Amino acid sequence: MDIGNILMAVLVFGVMVCVYIFLYLMNKKTPKPEGCEDLRADCSGCKDFACANHPSHHE
């Protein structure tokens, strides 16, 4: 193996990790859209039991 290929792979992986962390932090700072602040209060259940907002999870 060529050392240049290994360094390039490590560099690309490092850039991808940095982009992921940056986008994650920016997403955390983004405010929720108007009307979506508390979805649990208005959810009446839609037969999707895997949904975290389904009322059966709060009984």
N, C-alpha and C positions, 0 to 999 in steps of 0.2 A: 504494500500500500504506500501511496505517496503521502508524505506529511502534509502537503498542501491541501489534499482532499479532506483529510481529517480536520484540519484547522478551518476549512471552509464549512464543513458540516457543523462544527461546534459554533461557529459564528452565526450561521443561519438559525440554528436552534436557539441561541442566546437572543437574537433579534426577535424571534417569534415569542419567546417568553416575555421579553420586555414589552412588546406590543400588547400581549394578552393582559399583563398587569396594568398597563396604562389604560386600556379600554375598560377593564373591570373597575378601576378607581373612578374613571369618568362616568361610568354608568351609575355608580353608587351616589355620585353627587347630583345626578339629574333628578329633578323633582318629578313626582308622579303627575300624570295629566289630570286636569280638572275632571272630577266625577269618578276617578278611579282610586281615591284615597283609601276607602274602606270597602272592598268588594264583598266581604263576608256578611255585612249587614243587609245587603240587597239580594244575596244569592238564595234562591228557593230550591235549588237542587235540579240537576239536569240528567240524572241517570249515569253520570260519569263518576263512579265511586273512587277512582284514582285521583280525582281533583281535590286539592287541599282545601278548597272553599266549600266542598259538599257538606251539607248540614250533618250527615251521619258521623263526621269526624269530630263534631263538637258536642256530642251527647255523652 
